[in-house]
């Protein structure tokens, strides 16, 4: 992973999404944010195919980000890249976002329709 181990420690898995396993990259520097690292566990292997999937993911992300542009910070900034999975040594899509903390609410589970 392209992270300085003196600045960040990769912690255990803290969650999972539809296609990703989510890990905490904990900052070791005071006043520097921690990040989450999402590894896409549905797509491994062929780098060309992964590039196409990552490109589509980025387009989808930009669409959602634009759609909710009037609600600042609703859609966090993210950066995707292709790296090698430790488990099977295959190329995999990874996405990094700033860690929002553990006290977050799921838009689809924690809000009523009127909210």
Secondary structure, DSSP 8 states (H G I E B T S, - for coil): --S-TTTEEEEEEEEE-SSEEEEEEEE-STTS--EEEEEEEEEES-HHHHHHHHHHHHHHHHHHHHHTTTSTTSS--EEEEEEE-TTT--EEEEEEEE---S----TTTSS-S--
